[in-house]
Amino acid sequence: MYTLEQIRKSLIDAIKNSGFTQTEIAERLHIKPQSVNDYVRGKSMPALDTFANLCAILDIESDYILGLIDIEGNKTYKK
């Protein structure tokens, strides 16, 4: 089962590896920097459209953030 904590950790890793600051990400998403900080801290999660744009900015598959695949693209779940 997937948890919000796992999603949060994947998001933190993706942001760290992107080379962007949280402020730069917020600017690109046209949201407040506090919103990105809230995502990282697990206080809130982005709306679906914001999540899709966030993945595009970070150049990462949404399935990685959601924990459905690992960084190499291998499935992390079994049918």
N, CA, C and O atoms as a GROMACS GRO file, in nm:
protein
  316
    1MET      N    1   0.085  -0.118   0.000
    1MET     CA    2   0.000   0.000   0.000
    1MET      C    3   0.090   0.124   0.000
    1MET      O    4   0.194   0.127   0.066
    2TYR      N    5   0.048   0.224  -0.073
    2TYR     CA    6   0.123   0.348  -0.085
    2TYR      C    7   0.074   0.448   0.019
    2TYR      O    8  -0.045   0.452   0.051
    3THR      N    9   0.166   0.529   0.071
    3THR     CA   10   0.129   0.626   0.173
    3THR      C   11   0.168   0.766   0.129
    3THR      O   12   0.253   0.784   0.041
    4LEU      N   13   0.105   0.865   0.190
    4LEU     CA   14   0.140   1.003   0.163
    4LEU      C   15   0.285   1.032   0.202
    4LEU      O   16   0.351   1.115   0.140
    5GLU      N   17   0.334   0.965   0.303
    5GLU     CA   18   0.473   0.984   0.345
    5GLU      C   19   0.569   0.939   0.235
    5GLU      O   20   0.670   1.004   0.211
    6GLN      N   21   0.539   0.828   0.169
    6GLN     CA   22   0.623   0.781   0.059
    6GLN      C   23   0.619   0.880  -0.057
    6GLN      O   24   0.722   0.908  -0.119
    7ILE      N   25   0.502   0.933  -0.087
    7ILE     CA   26   0.486   1.032  -0.194
    7ILE      C   27   0.566   1.157  -0.159
    7ILE      O   28   0.635   1.212  -0.244
    8ARG      N   29   0.556   1.200  -0.035
    8ARG     CA   30   0.629   1.319   0.010
    8ARG      C   31   0.779   1.299  -0.006
    8ARG      O   32   0.849   1.389  -0.054
    9LYS      N   33   0.830   1.183   0.034
    9LYS     CA   34   0.973   1.156   0.022
    9LYS      C   35   1.018   1.154  -0.124
    9LYS      O   36   1.125   1.205  -0.157
   10SER      N   37   0.938   1.097  -0.211
   10SER     CA   38   0.971   1.096  -0.354
   10SER      C   39   0.973   1.238  -0.410
   10SER      O   40   1.059   1.272  -0.491
   11LEU      N   41   0.880   1.318  -0.366
   11LEU     CA   42   0.876   1.458  -0.411
   11LEU      C   43   0.999   1.533  -0.364
   11LEU      O   44   1.059   1.608  -0.440
   12ILE      N   45   1.038   1.513  -0.239
   12ILE     CA   46   1.158   1.578  -0.186
   12ILE      C   47   1.280   1.538  -0.269
   12ILE      O   48   1.361   1.623  -0.307
   13ASP      N   49   1.293   1.409  -0.298
   13ASP     CA   50   1.407   1.361  -0.378
   13ASP      C   51   1.405   1.424  -0.517
   13ASP      O   52   1.509   1.467  -0.566
   14ALA      N   53   1.288   1.430  -0.580
   14ALA     CA   54   1.278   1.486  -0.715
   14ALA      C   55   1.314   1.634  -0.716
   14ALA      O   56   1.382   1.681  -0.807
   15ILE      N   57   1.270   1.707  -0.615
   15ILE     CA   58   1.304   1.850  -0.606
   15ILE      C   59   1.454   1.866  -0.584
   15ILE      O   60   1.517   1.949  -0.649
   16LYS      N   61   1.510   1.788  -0.493
   16LYS     CA   62   1.653   1.796  -0.465
   16LYS      C   63   1.735   1.767  -0.591
   16LYS      O   64   1.833   1.837  -0.619
   17ASN      N   65   1.696   1.666  -0.666
   17ASN     CA   66   1.770   1.626  -0.786
   17ASN      C   67   1.746   1.719  -0.904
   17ASN      O   68   1.823   1.716  -1.000
   18SER      N   69   1.643   1.802  -0.898
   18SER     CA   70   1.611   1.890  -1.010
   18SER      C   71   1.708   2.008  -1.022
   18SER      O   72   1.728   2.062  -1.130
   19GLY      N   73   1.767   2.047  -0.910
   19GLY     CA   74   1.854   2.164  -0.910
   19GLY      C   75   1.778   2.295  -0.891
   19GLY      O   76   1.840   2.401  -0.881
   20PHE      N   77   1.646   2.288  -0.885
   20PHE     CA   78   1.564   2.407  -0.862
   20PHE      C   79   1.542   2.426  -0.713
   20PHE      O   80   1.536   2.330  -0.637
   21THR      N   81   1.529   2.552  -0.672
   21THR     CA   82   1.487   2.580  -0.536
   21THR      C   83   1.335   2.572  -0.530
   21THR      O   84   1.268   2.573  -0.634
   22GLN      N   85   1.282   2.563  -0.411
   22GLN     CA   86   1.136   2.562  -0.396
   22GLN      C   87   1.076   2.691  -0.449
   22GLN      O   88   0.967   2.690  -0.506
   23THR      N   89   1.147   2.802  -0.432
   23THR     CA   90   1.099   2.931  -0.482
   23THR      C   91   1.094   2.931  -0.634
   23THR      O   92   0.997   2.980  -0.693
   24GLU      N   93   1.197   2.877  -0.698
   24GLU     CA   94   1.198   2.871  -0.844
   24GLU      C   95   1.085   2.783  -0.897
   24GLU      O   96   1.022   2.815  -0.998
   25ILE      N   97   1.060   2.673  -0.829
   25ILE     CA   98   0.951   2.584  -0.869
   25ILE      C   99   0.818   2.657  -0.856
   25ILE      O  100   0.734   2.651  -0.945
   26ALA      N  101   0.800   2.726  -0.744
   26ALA     CA  102   0.676   2.800  -0.722
   26ALA      C  103   0.656   2.905  -0.831
   26ALA      O  104   0.545   2.921  -0.883
   27GLU      N  105   0.762   2.976  -0.867
   27GLU     CA  106   0.751   3.077  -0.973
   27GLU      C  107   0.708   3.014  -1.104
   27GLU      O  108   0.622   3.068  -1.174
   28ARG      N  109   0.766   2.900  -1.138
   28ARG     CA  110   0.730   2.832  -1.264
   28ARG      C  111   0.587   2.780  -1.262
   28ARG      O  112   0.522   2.774  -1.366
   29LEU      N  113   0.539   2.744  -1.143
   29LEU     CA  114   0.401   2.694  -1.128
   29LEU      C  115   0.299   2.807  -1.108
   29LEU      O  116   0.178   2.783  -1.111
   30HIS      N  117   0.350   2.929  -1.088
   30HIS     CA  118   0.264   3.044  -1.059
   30HIS      C  119   0.183   3.022  -0.932
   30HIS      O  120   0.063   3.050  -0.925
   31ILE      N  121   0.254   2.971  -0.830
   31ILE     CA  122   0.194   2.953  -0.699
   31ILE      C  123   0.286   3.015  -0.595
   31ILE      O  124   0.398   3.056  -0.627
   32LYS      N  125   0.240   3.022  -0.473
   32LYS     CA  126   0.321   3.078  -0.364
   32LYS      C  127   0.429   2.978  -0.322
   32LYS      O  128   0.405   2.858  -0.321
   33PRO      N  129   0.547   3.029  -0.288
   33PRO     CA  130   0.652   2.938  -0.239
   33PRO      C  131   0.607   2.856  -0.118
   33PRO      O  132   0.649   2.742  -0.100
   34GLN      N  133   0.521   2.914  -0.036
   34GLN     CA  134   0.470   2.842   0.081
   34GLN      C  135   0.394   2.716   0.040
   34GLN      O  136   0.395   2.616   0.112
   35SER      N  137   0.328   2.720  -0.076
   35SER     CA  138   0.256   2.602  -0.123
   35SER      C  139   0.351   2.486  -0.150
   35SER      O  140   0.324   2.372  -0.113
   36VAL      N  141   0.463   2.516  -0.216
   36VAL     CA  142   0.562   2.411  -0.242
   36VAL      C  143   0.618   2.359  -0.110
   36VAL      O  144   0.635   2.238  -0.093
   37ASN      N  145   0.645   2.448  -0.018
   37ASN     CA  146   0.692   2.408   0.114
   37ASN      C  147   0.590   2.319   0.183
   37ASN      O  148   0.628   2.222   0.250
   38ASP      N  149   0.463   2.350   0.169
   38ASP     CA  150   0.358   2.267   0.229
   38ASP      C  151   0.356   2.127   0.168
   38ASP      O  152   0.333   2.030   0.239
   39TYR      N  153   0.380   2.116   0.037
   39TYR     CA  154   0.386   1.985  -0.028
   39TYR      C  155   0.501   1.903   0.030
   39TYR      O  156   0.485   1.786   0.062
   40VAL      N  157   0.616   1.968   0.043
   40VAL     CA  158   0.736   1.900   0.093
   40VAL      C  159   0.718   1.858   0.238
   40VAL      O  160   0.765   1.751   0.278
   41ARG      N  161   0.652   1.939   0.316
   41ARG     CA  162   0.630   1.908   0.458
   41ARG      C  163   0.512   1.814   0.480
   41ARG      O  164   0.491   1.768   0.592
   42GLY      N  165   0.436   1.786   0.376
   42GLY     CA  166   0.322   1.696   0.389
   42GLY      C  167   0.199   1.761   0.446
   42GLY      O  168   0.105   1.693   0.488
   43LYS      N  169   0.198   1.894   0.450
   43LYS     CA  170   0.081   1.966   0.504
   43LYS      C  171  -0.033   1.970   0.403
   43LYS      O  172  -0.150   1.977   0.441
   44SER      N  173   0.001   1.964   0.274
   44SER     CA  174  -0.101   1.962   0.169
   44SER      C  175  -0.042   1.894   0.047
   44SER      O  176   0.079   1.874   0.038
   45MET      N  177  -0.128   1.861  -0.046
   45MET     CA  178  -0.085   1.800  -0.171
   45MET      C  179  -0.135   1.890  -0.285
   45MET      O  180  -0.238   1.955  -0.272
   46PRO      N  181  -0.061   1.892  -0.395
   46PRO     CA  182  -0.101   1.979  -0.506
   46PRO      C  183  -0.227   1.929  -0.575
   46PRO      O  184  -0.258   1.810  -0.574
   47ALA      N  185  -0.299   2.023  -0.634
   47ALA     CA  186  -0.413   1.987  -0.718
   47ALA      C  187  -0.358   1.905  -0.836
   47ALA      O  188  -0.239   1.912  -0.866
   48LEU      N  189  -0.443   1.829  -0.901
   48LEU     CA  190  -0.400   1.740  -1.007
   48LEU      C  191  -0.329   1.814  -1.120
   48LEU      O  192  -0.226   1.767  -1.168
   49ASP      N  193  -0.381   1.930  -1.162
   49ASP     CA  194  -0.315   2.005  -1.269
   49ASP      C  195  -0.180   2.059  -1.222
   49ASP      O  196  -0.084   2.062  -1.299
   50THR      N  197  -0.173   2.102  -1.098
   50THR     CA  198  -0.046   2.150  -1.043
   50THR      C  199   0.053   2.034  -1.033
   50THR      O  200   0.171   2.051  -1.062
   51PHE      N  201   0.006   1.919  -0.993
   51PHE     CA  202   0.091   1.800  -0.984
   51PHE      C  203   0.149   1.764  -1.121
   51PHE      O  204   0.268   1.734  -1.132
   52ALA      N  205   0.066   1.766  -1.224
   52ALA     CA  206   0.112   1.734  -1.359
   52ALA      C  207   0.219   1.834  -1.404
   52ALA      O  208   0.321   1.795  -1.460
   53ASN      N  209   0.195   1.962  -1.379
   53ASN     CA  210   0.293   2.065  -1.415
   53ASN      C  211   0.420   2.053  -1.331
   53ASN      O  212   0.530   2.076  -1.382
   54LEU      N  213   0.406   2.018  -1.206
   54LEU     CA  214   0.521   1.999  -1.119
   54LEU      C  215   0.610   1.886  -1.172
   54LEU      O  216   0.732   1.900  -1.176
   55CYS      N  217   0.549   1.776  -1.212
   55CYS     CA  218   0.626   1.665  -1.268
   55CYS      C  219   0.697   1.708  -1.396
   55CYS      O  220   0.812   1.669  -1.419
   56ALA      N  221   0.632   1.787  -1.478
   56ALA     CA  222   0.694   1.836  -1.602
   56ALA      C  223   0.814   1.925  -1.569
   56ALA      O  224   0.920   1.912  -1.632
   57ILE      N  225   0.798   2.015  -1.473
   57ILE     CA  226   0.907   2.105  -1.434
   57ILE      C  227   1.025   2.025  -1.378
   57ILE      O  228   1.140   2.054  -1.409
   58LEU      N  229   0.994   1.925  -1.297
   58LEU     CA  230   1.099   1.844  -1.236
   58LEU      C  231   1.155   1.740  -1.333
   58LEU      O  232   1.254   1.674  -1.302
   59ASP      N  233   1.092   1.726  -1.449
   59ASP     CA  234   1.131   1.628  -1.550
   59ASP      C  235   1.134   1.488  -1.491
   59ASP      O  236   1.232   1.414  -1.505
   60ILE      N  237   1.024   1.453  -1.426
   60ILE     CA  238   1.014   1.323  -1.359
   60ILE      C  239   0.876   1.264  -1.389
   60ILE      O  240   0.778   1.337  -1.403
   61GLU      N  241   0.869   1.134  -1.398
   61GLU     CA  242   0.742   1.066  -1.422
   61GLU      C  243   0.653   1.079  -1.298
   61GLU      O  244   0.700   1.067  -1.184
   62SER      N  245   0.527   1.104  -1.321
   62SER     CA  246   0.434   1.112  -1.208
   62SER      C  247   0.428   0.979  -1.133
   62SER      O  248   0.410   0.977  -1.012
   63ASP      N  249   0.445   0.868  -1.205
   63ASP     CA  250   0.443   0.737  -1.139
   63ASP      C  251   0.558   0.723  -1.039
   63ASP      O  252   0.544   0.649  -0.941
   64TYR      N  253   0.670   0.792  -1.062
   64TYR     CA  254   0.780   0.787  -0.965
   64TYR      C  255   0.739   0.858  -0.836
   64TYR      O  256   0.759   0.807  -0.726
   65ILE      N  257   0.681   0.977  -0.851
   65ILE     CA  258   0.637   1.052  -0.733
   65ILE      C  259   0.533   0.972  -0.655
   65ILE      O  260   0.534   0.970  -0.532
   66LEU      N  261   0.445   0.906  -0.727
   66LEU     CA  262   0.338   0.829  -0.663
   66LEU      C  263   0.385   0.695  -0.608
   66LEU      O  264   0.310   0.626  -0.538
   67GLY      N  265   0.509   0.658  -0.638
   67GLY     CA  266   0.564   0.533  -0.586
   67GLY      C  267   0.529   0.411  -0.668
   67GLY      O  268   0.549   0.299  -0.623
   68LEU      N  269   0.478   0.431  -0.789
   68LEU     CA  270   0.438   0.319  -0.873
   68LEU      C  271   0.556   0.261  -0.952
   68LEU      O  272   0.552   0.145  -0.994
   69ILE      N  273   0.660   0.343  -0.972
   69ILE     CA  274   0.783   0.296  -1.036
   69ILE      C  275   0.901   0.351  -0.958
   69ILE      O  276   0.889   0.450  -0.886
   70ASP      N  277   1.015   0.285  -0.973
   70ASP     CA  278   1.136   0.338  -0.911
   70ASP      C  279   1.203   0.435  -1.007
   70ASP      O  280   1.150   0.459  -1.116
   71ILE      N  281   1.316   0.490  -0.970
   71ILE     CA  282   1.381   0.593  -1.050
   71ILE      C  283   1.423   0.540  -1.187
   71ILE      O  284   1.435   0.617  -1.281
   72GLU      N  285   1.446   0.408  -1.198
   72GLU     CA  286   1.483   0.349  -1.326
   72GLU      C  287   1.361   0.316  -1.413
   72GLU      O  288   1.376   0.276  -1.528
   73GLY      N  289   1.242   0.333  -1.358
   73GLY     CA  290   1.120   0.306  -1.433
   73GLY      C  291   1.064   0.167  -1.413
   73GLY      O  292   0.970   0.127  -1.482
   74ASN      N  293   1.120   0.091  -1.319
   74ASN     CA  294   1.070  -0.043  -1.289
   74ASN      C  295   0.948  -0.035  -1.199
   74ASN      O  296   0.944   0.044  -1.105
   75LYS      N  297   0.849  -0.117  -1.228
   75LYS     CA  298   0.729  -0.120  -1.145
   75LYS      C  299   0.764  -0.159  -1.002
   75LYS      O  300   0.849  -0.245  -0.979
   76THR      N  301   0.698  -0.094  -0.908
   76THR     CA  302   0.722  -0.125  -0.766
   76THR      C  303   0.606  -0.202  -0.705
   76THR      O  304   0.606  -0.231  -0.585
   77TYR      N  305   0.510  -0.237  -0.787
   77TYR     CA  306   0.393  -0.309  -0.736
   77TYR      C  307   0.374  -0.437  -0.815
   77TYR      O  308   0.423  -0.450  -0.927
   78LYS      N  309   0.303  -0.527  -0.756
   78LYS     CA  310   0.272  -0.654  -0.823
   78LYS      C  311   0.121  -0.664  -0.839
   78LYS      O  312   0.044  -0.618  -0.755
   79LYS      N  313   0.082  -0.726  -0.947
   79LYS     CA  314  -0.063  -0.744  -0.973
   79LYS      C  315  -0.120  -0.850  -0.885
   79LYS      O  316  -0.239  -0.880  -0.892
   0.00000   0.00000   0.00000
